[in-house]
Amino acid sequence: MARRYSQIDPWFIQRGYKRVGTRMCYYRLKQGDLLFELSITASPSKYDHTKWSTHITYYASLPKFGKLHVELQKNSSFSPPPTGPNSSFKGLFATSRNYVPGQRGFPWVRRFLHLENETIGPTWCSLLRQFDRDLPIAWADLSVADDLYEQMFQSKYWAWYDLLHGQLFTLLHQQRWDDALEHVHSWTEKDINPQGFEAEPGKWTAQEELDNAIRLVTEYVDKHRK
């Protein structure tokens, strides 16, 4: 399968990004402990064969918590573990905020844009200029924050991807050990299983998943607390 939007790869490579994906475009940039990803998904346009209908968003993760993330969900009945095709979700904690003019976000986020499918034409040129201005702002909003957890609550550009694990990872990242323990102890069966599904045979019940989370986080804190 041909790489979609391969014409923009050099633009991102020059700025330190690595592309992942063929049909869809995922551009990743590592800054310290943070991994940022710009997701560009494209599908044929019904109205113009020279352009694709395109949806753009971005994410932030803490890959160092990937192993813990897998252990938290490896036998879950209610959420797929971040392995195999879902491995890009390891340590994921933040996603782009929706755009509100004059208040938050960027106008190109989560909108369906029609972009040239093989060339860098006027619409791509305009968008790349916006990326050049906006992406460094979004990345710096988290990468230079004194407290990543607190910054998430006041950010104009980021929203929590996952209130349970995402908040847990940022608290552990900040070495806020007691807050992390309090956070995981606050989880309920409804948090784990909000739809009220039956546990799958051979997999954890919601209570078992809670018990596993408390054990894992307690062990992590005991190991890393100084």
C-alpha positions as CSV (number, residue, x, y, z in Angstrom):
1,M,0.0,0.0,0.0
2,A,1.3,3.4,-1.0
3,R,2.2,5.8,1.8
4,R,-0.5,8.4,2.1
5,Y,0.7,12.0,2.3
6,S,4.3,10.9,1.7
7,Q,5.0,14.3,0.2
8,I,5.0,15.9,3.6
9,D,7.4,13.4,5.2
10,P,10.5,15.5,4.5
11,W,8.9,18.5,6.2
12,F,8.5,16.5,9.4
13,I,11.8,14.7,9.1
14,Q,13.6,18.0,8.9
15,R,12.0,18.9,12.3
16,G,13.1,15.8,14.0
17,Y,9.9,13.7,13.7
18,K,9.7,10.0,12.9
19,R,6.8,8.7,10.8
20,V,4.9,5.6,11.8
21,G,2.1,4.1,9.6
22,T,1.3,3.8,5.9
23,R,-2.4,4.3,5.3
24,M,-2.5,6.8,8.2
25,C,0.2,9.2,9.2
26,Y,1.6,9.3,12.7
27,Y,4.5,11.7,13.3
28,R,6.3,11.2,16.6
29,L,8.7,13.5,18.4
30,K,10.5,12.6,21.7
31,Q,11.2,15.4,24.1
32,G,12.7,14.1,27.4
33,D,10.3,11.6,29.0
34,L,7.5,12.8,26.8
35,L,6.5,11.3,23.4
36,F,4.3,13.6,21.2
37,E,2.3,12.2,18.3
38,L,0.5,14.0,15.5
39,S,-2.1,11.8,14.0
40,I,-3.3,12.5,10.4
41,T,-5.9,10.2,9.1
42,A,-7.1,10.4,5.5
43,S,-9.8,8.9,3.4
44,P,-10.9,9.6,-0.3
45,S,-13.1,12.6,-0.9
46,K,-16.4,12.0,-2.6
47,Y,-16.2,15.4,-4.3
48,D,-12.6,15.9,-5.3
49,H,-10.3,13.1,-6.5
50,T,-7.2,15.3,-6.0
51,K,-7.8,15.6,-2.3
52,W,-8.4,13.5,0.8
53,S,-10.8,14.1,3.6
54,T,-8.4,14.5,6.6
55,H,-8.8,14.4,10.4
56,I,-6.0,15.7,12.6
57,T,-5.4,15.3,16.3
58,Y,-2.4,14.9,18.6
59,Y,-1.4,13.0,21.7
60,A,1.1,12.9,24.5
61,S,2.4,9.8,26.4
62,L,5.0,8.8,29.0
63,P,6.6,5.6,27.4
64,K,8.5,4.8,30.6
65,F,5.2,3.7,32.1
66,G,4.5,1.3,29.2
67,K,5.3,-1.8,31.1
68,L,3.2,-0.7,34.1
69,H,0.3,0.2,31.7
70,V,0.4,-3.3,30.2
71,E,0.4,-4.9,33.7
72,L,-2.6,-2.8,34.8
73,Q,-4.8,-4.1,31.9
74,K,-3.2,-7.3,30.7
75,N,-6.2,-9.5,31.8
76,S,-8.9,-6.9,31.8
77,S,-12.4,-7.8,30.7
78,F,-13.3,-4.2,30.0
79,S,-10.4,-2.5,28.3
80,P,-7.9,-4.0,25.8
81,P,-4.3,-3.9,27.0
82,P,-1.9,-1.6,25.2
83,T,-0.2,-4.4,23.3
84,G,0.0,-5.5,19.7
85,P,-2.1,-3.2,17.5
86,N,-2.8,-1.1,20.6
87,S,0.8,-0.7,21.7
88,S,0.9,3.0,20.7
89,F,-1.4,3.6,23.7
90,K,1.3,2.7,26.2
91,G,1.6,5.5,28.7
92,L,-0.9,7.7,26.9
93,F,-2.3,10.4,29.1
94,A,-3.3,13.5,27.0
95,T,-5.0,14.4,23.7
96,S,-5.7,17.6,21.9
97,R,-8.4,19.9,23.2
98,N,-11.3,20.9,20.9
99,Y,-11.0,24.4,19.4
100,V,-12.9,27.2,20.9
101,P,-12.1,30.6,19.2
102,G,-10.2,32.9,21.4
103,Q,-10.2,30.4,24.3
104,R,-8.4,27.2,23.6
105,G,-7.0,24.8,21.0
106,F,-6.1,25.2,17.3
107,P,-8.5,25.7,14.4
108,W,-7.2,22.6,12.5
109,V,-7.8,20.2,15.4
110,R,-10.5,17.5,14.9
111,R,-11.9,19.2,11.8
112,F,-12.3,17.4,8.5
113,L,-10.0,19.2,6.1
114,H,-9.6,18.6,2.4
115,L,-5.9,18.4,1.6
116,E,-4.0,17.6,-1.6
117,N,-3.3,13.9,-1.8
118,E,-0.1,13.9,-3.8
119,T,1.3,17.4,-3.8
120,I,2.0,20.2,-1.4
121,G,-0.6,22.7,-2.7
122,P,-2.1,25.8,-1.3
123,T,-4.1,24.0,1.5
124,W,-1.1,22.0,2.6
125,C,1.2,25.1,2.5
126,S,-1.3,26.9,4.7
127,L,-1.6,24.0,7.2
128,L,2.2,23.4,7.4
129,R,2.7,27.1,8.3
130,Q,0.2,26.6,11.1
131,F,2.0,23.5,12.2
132,D,5.2,25.4,12.3
133,R,3.7,27.9,14.6
134,D,1.3,25.8,16.7
135,L,3.0,22.4,17.3
136,P,6.0,23.8,19.2
137,I,3.5,25.7,21.4
138,A,1.5,22.6,22.2
139,W,4.6,20.5,22.9
140,A,6.2,23.1,25.1
141,D,3.0,23.5,27.1
142,L,3.8,20.1,28.6
143,S,7.5,19.6,28.1
144,V,8.5,22.7,30.1
145,A,5.8,22.4,32.8
146,D,7.1,22.3,36.4
147,D,4.3,19.9,37.3
148,L,2.8,17.9,34.4
149,Y,-0.2,16.9,36.5
150,E,-1.2,20.4,37.4
151,Q,-0.5,21.7,34.0
152,M,-3.0,19.4,32.5
153,F,-5.8,21.1,34.4
154,Q,-5.0,24.5,33.1
155,S,-3.8,23.8,29.6
156,K,-5.4,25.5,26.6
157,Y,-4.2,22.8,24.3
158,W,-4.5,19.5,26.1
159,A,-7.2,17.3,27.7
160,W,-6.9,14.1,29.7
161,Y,-7.1,11.1,27.4
162,D,-7.7,8.8,30.4
163,L,-8.7,10.0,33.8
164,L,-7.6,6.8,35.6
165,H,-4.3,5.7,34.1
166,G,-3.4,9.1,32.5
167,Q,-3.6,10.9,35.8
168,L,-1.8,8.0,37.5
169,F,1.1,8.2,35.1
170,T,1.6,12.0,35.5
171,L,1.5,11.7,39.3
172,L,4.1,9.0,39.3
173,H,6.1,11.0,36.8
174,Q,6.1,13.9,39.2
175,Q,7.1,11.5,42.1
176,R,3.9,12.5,43.9
177,W,3.9,9.1,45.6
178,D,1.2,9.7,48.2
179,D,-1.1,11.4,45.6
180,A,-0.6,8.5,43.2
181,L,-1.6,6.0,46.0
182,E,-4.6,8.1,46.9
183,H,-5.6,8.3,43.3
184,V,-5.5,4.5,42.6
185,H,-7.3,3.8,45.9
186,S,-10.1,6.2,44.8
187,W,-11.0,4.0,41.8
188,T,-14.3,2.2,41.9
189,E,-15.7,-0.8,40.0
190,K,-17.8,1.6,38.0
191,D,-14.6,3.5,36.9
192,I,-13.2,0.2,35.7
193,N,-16.4,-1.1,34.1
194,P,-18.6,2.0,33.3
195,Q,-20.9,0.0,31.0
196,G,-21.6,-2.7,33.6
197,F,-20.5,-5.5,31.3
198,E,-20.1,-9.1,32.6
199,A,-16.5,-10.2,33.1
200,E,-15.2,-12.4,30.4
201,P,-14.4,-16.1,31.3
202,G,-10.9,-16.4,32.5
203,K,-10.4,-12.6,32.8
204,W,-10.5,-10.2,35.7
205,T,-13.7,-9.0,37.3
206,A,-13.8,-5.2,38.0
207,Q,-12.8,-5.8,41.6
208,E,-9.9,-8.1,40.6
209,E,-8.7,-5.4,38.2
210,L,-8.9,-2.8,41.0
211,D,-7.0,-5.1,43.4
212,N,-4.3,-5.6,40.8
213,A,-4.0,-1.9,40.2
214,I,-3.6,-1.1,43.9
215,R,-1.0,-3.9,44.3
216,L,1.0,-2.7,41.2
217,V,1.0,1.0,42.1
218,T,1.9,0.2,45.8
219,E,4.9,-1.9,44.6
220,Y,6.0,0.7,42.1
221,V,5.9,3.5,44.8
222,D,7.7,1.3,47.3
223,K,10.4,0.6,44.8
224,H,11.0,4.1,43.5
225,R,10.2,6.3,46.6
226,K,13.5,7.6,48.1
